[in-house]
Amino acid sequence: MSSTKIAKGSLVMLIGSFIFRIGGFVYRISLAYLLGPTGYGILGLTLPLIGVLQLSAEGGIPPAIAKYIAQYEALNQPAMIRQIIKTSFKLIIVMGLLLSLTIFILAKPLALDVLHQPLAVVPFQAVALITPFSVITGELKGVFQGFYQMRNLVITKAFEQSFTITFAILLIIANFYVAGAVIGTAIGYMAAGVAAFILFRKHVWKHIKGKPRRSRRLNPHNHNDTFTFRKELRLVKMLIFFSVPVVFSSLGELFMYDMGTWVIGAYLPAQFVGYYAAASPIARLPLIISMSVATAVLPATSAALSVNNRDLITTYVNQAYRYVIIVVLPASLGIAVLATPIISLIFPGYELGSEALKILALGMLFFTLYTVSGSIAQGMGKPVIPMVALAIGTVIELSLSVVLVPKYGINGAALATTISTFLLMVMVAWRTLMHVKVRLHYGDFGKIVIASVIMAIILLLIPTTYAYTSAYHMSIAKILAFVYIMVLALIGALIYIFILTLIGGVKKNDVDAFMKLGNKLGPLAPFIRKLAILLMRFAT
């Protein structure tokens, strides 16, 4: 197993996630413009419901598929891999259909009696269309992740997002209002499911089916190659035992994201949900990094543990944290400093969410570190760690939101999220590192903190008012504001890199990863290459 597996897998996911994040903003900006604050607020209440239903229907099966495929691939048992794929597919189809029916029945009381939003009834009912298609797509994504086929993951997501954006906008223009956005999402999952199945047949199934086997064992404890119903039940038990804590962890993560949104919807008019829904996706931008690393580190850790390679485990864990912190920390601080001009540029008319964005940016910093810790815990077969911590964190956030939202509005929801994510990060990181028995390189992380804080302080001294107020025509003002923010971001990045290099915080592995990323950025590749060559002279 190559020691660069996490870096390579993370790099592919990072590039894809960055592109999809841009697409996500196109989706949200377009819908915010078409629906207005009230309609966008209803959509802000609906999207988390889609996530809850999707995760519940999948039952945590995709991460379980990824873990066990990576494990049995390392042990060279393709027959077991085939059976895992077949059995898990049966499970998610049943769960998807049951959850679709359940949400259709509960949509009206949930919208009227819990959230007190009559306009949310039809969008909530339309959510039931999504689940049967989303679970199939989730199953195949888990297979791709288990085989480290991150490129196929990116292609599947590309189909999902492009069809979702196109049909959501068209249906809203056709006067389907918020329900049009939800139906567009269902169409996106249909397209993604078709694309994923084609990729699966081309790159996975034929490969497994024709692969020579050294062992005829379907599992380590049975030498009979016939997979009976009783054995399939044992496999179901194995998948469920892993997946149940994972699904509770995933639901807990979603609640940590969106608990504030629902509490705002229960206490305040829908337009305030719209303001908060504008701030939240911007604050989550750094999650691109952590999710990319987490996607690669789960199967990598599982495979390393299966062959008991302690040196490789230590390398993977330290790489995972370092790749996240070195990018996410300065990015989060930069978003917090430039919160007002950013939200004014991206979501004009939603500036009341800027203070919440400043607070949420720090909360998402904590959440990114939790994400990596949780993925490592799942990879080493300890999914209960993030599950228990998330249960505690969700209770804390709900309690704080109920207290703070009536008093401080959307800023109270952001503060509740930030406090609870900090506690979540501490709990999961501590327990995970204790179980995996890996010591982090805290000195390296300290240098990253110093460089990031100095960068943030310097950016605070630069005037940003011009970035969101102008006497010129609106279109000219937007262009100038965008250029100004980009210049500030570039200045911040150069300051951060300079300080980090100056204090010995840049390593040769960092420069290598930076070079690989730059080679995939087209016109920017020559500039990135020159900068990487310069940094390599000072790297430790």
HUMO-V112079 format. One record per backbone hydrogen bond with DSSP energy under -1.0 kcal/mol. NH is the residue of the N-H (numbers start at 1). CO is the residue of the C=O. If there is no record, write none. Layout:
nh:co
NH:CO
NH:CO
//
This chain:
nh:co
5:2
8:4
9:5
10:6
11:7
12:8
13:9
14:10
15:11
16:12
17:13
18:14
19:15
20:16
21:17
22:18
23:19
24:20
25:21
26:22
27:23
28:24
29:25
30:26
31:27
32:28
33:29
34:30
35:31
36:32
40:36
41:37
42:38
43:39
44:40
45:41
46:42
47:43
50:46
51:47
52:48
53:49
54:50
55:51
56:52
57:53
58:54
59:55
61:58
64:60
65:61
66:62
67:63
68:64
69:65
70:66
71:67
72:68
73:69
74:70
75:71
77:72
81:77
82:78
83:79
84:80
85:81
86:82
87:83
88:84
89:85
90:86
91:87
92:88
93:89
94:90
95:91
96:92
97:93
98:94
99:95
100:96
101:97
102:98
103:99
104:100
105:101
106:102
107:103
110:106
111:107
112:108
113:109
114:109
115:110
117:111
120:117
121:118
124:120
125:121
126:122
128:125
129:126
130:127
134:130
135:131
137:133
138:134
139:135
140:136
141:137
142:138
143:139
144:140
145:141
146:142
147:143
148:145
149:144
150:148
153:149
154:150
155:151
156:152
157:153
158:154
159:155
160:156
161:157
162:158
163:159
164:160
165:161
166:162
167:163
168:164
169:165
170:166
171:167
172:168
173:169
174:170
175:172
176:171
182:178
183:179
184:180
185:181
186:182
187:183
188:184
189:185
190:186
191:187
192:188
193:189
194:190
195:191
196:192
197:193
198:194
199:195
200:196
201:197
202:198
203:199
204:200
205:200
208:204
209:205
210:206
211:208
222:219
228:226
232:228
233:229
234:230
235:231
236:232
237:233
238:234
239:235
240:236
241:237
242:238
243:239
244:240
246:242
247:243
248:244
249:245
250:246
251:247
252:248
253:249
254:250
255:251
256:252
257:253
258:254
259:255
262:258
263:259
264:260
265:261
266:262
267:263
268:264
272:269
274:270
275:271
276:272
277:273
278:274
279:275
280:276
283:279
284:280
285:282
287:284
288:285
289:286
290:286
291:287
292:288
293:289
294:290
295:291
296:292
297:293
298:294
300:296
301:297
302:298
303:299
304:300
305:301
306:302
307:303
309:304
310:308
313:309
314:310
315:311
316:312
317:313
318:314
319:315
320:316
321:317
322:318
323:319
324:320
325:321
326:322
328:324
329:325
331:327
332:328
333:329
334:330
335:331
336:332
337:333
338:334
342:338
343:339
344:340
345:341
346:342
347:343
350:347
353:350
354:351
357:353
358:354
359:355
360:356
361:357
363:359
364:360
366:362
367:363
368:364
369:365
370:366
371:367
372:368
373:369
374:370
375:371
376:372
377:373
378:374
379:375
380:376
381:378
382:377
385:382
387:383
388:384
389:385
390:386
391:387
392:388
393:389
394:390
395:391
396:392
397:393
398:394
399:395
400:396
401:397
402:398
403:399
404:400
405:401
408:404
409:405
411:408
413:409
414:410
415:411
416:412
417:413
418:414
419:415
420:416
421:417
422:418
423:419
424:420
425:421
426:422
427:423
428:424
429:425
430:426
431:427
432:428
433:429
434:430
435:431
436:432
437:433
438:433
442:440
445:441
446:442
447:443
448:444
449:445
450:446
451:447
452:448
453:449
454:450
455:451
456:452
457:453
458:454
459:455
460:456
462:459
467:464
468:465
477:473
478:474
479:475
480:476
481:477
482:478
483:479
484:480
485:481
486:482
487:483
488:484
489:485
490:486
491:487
492:488
493:489
494:490
495:491
496:492
497:493
498:494
499:495
500:496
501:497
502:498
503:499
504:501
505:500
511:507
512:508
513:509
514:510
515:511
516:512
517:513
518:514
519:515
520:517
521:518
524:521
525:522
528:524
529:525
530:526
531:527
532:528
533:529
534:530
535:531
536:532
538:535
539:535
540:506
//
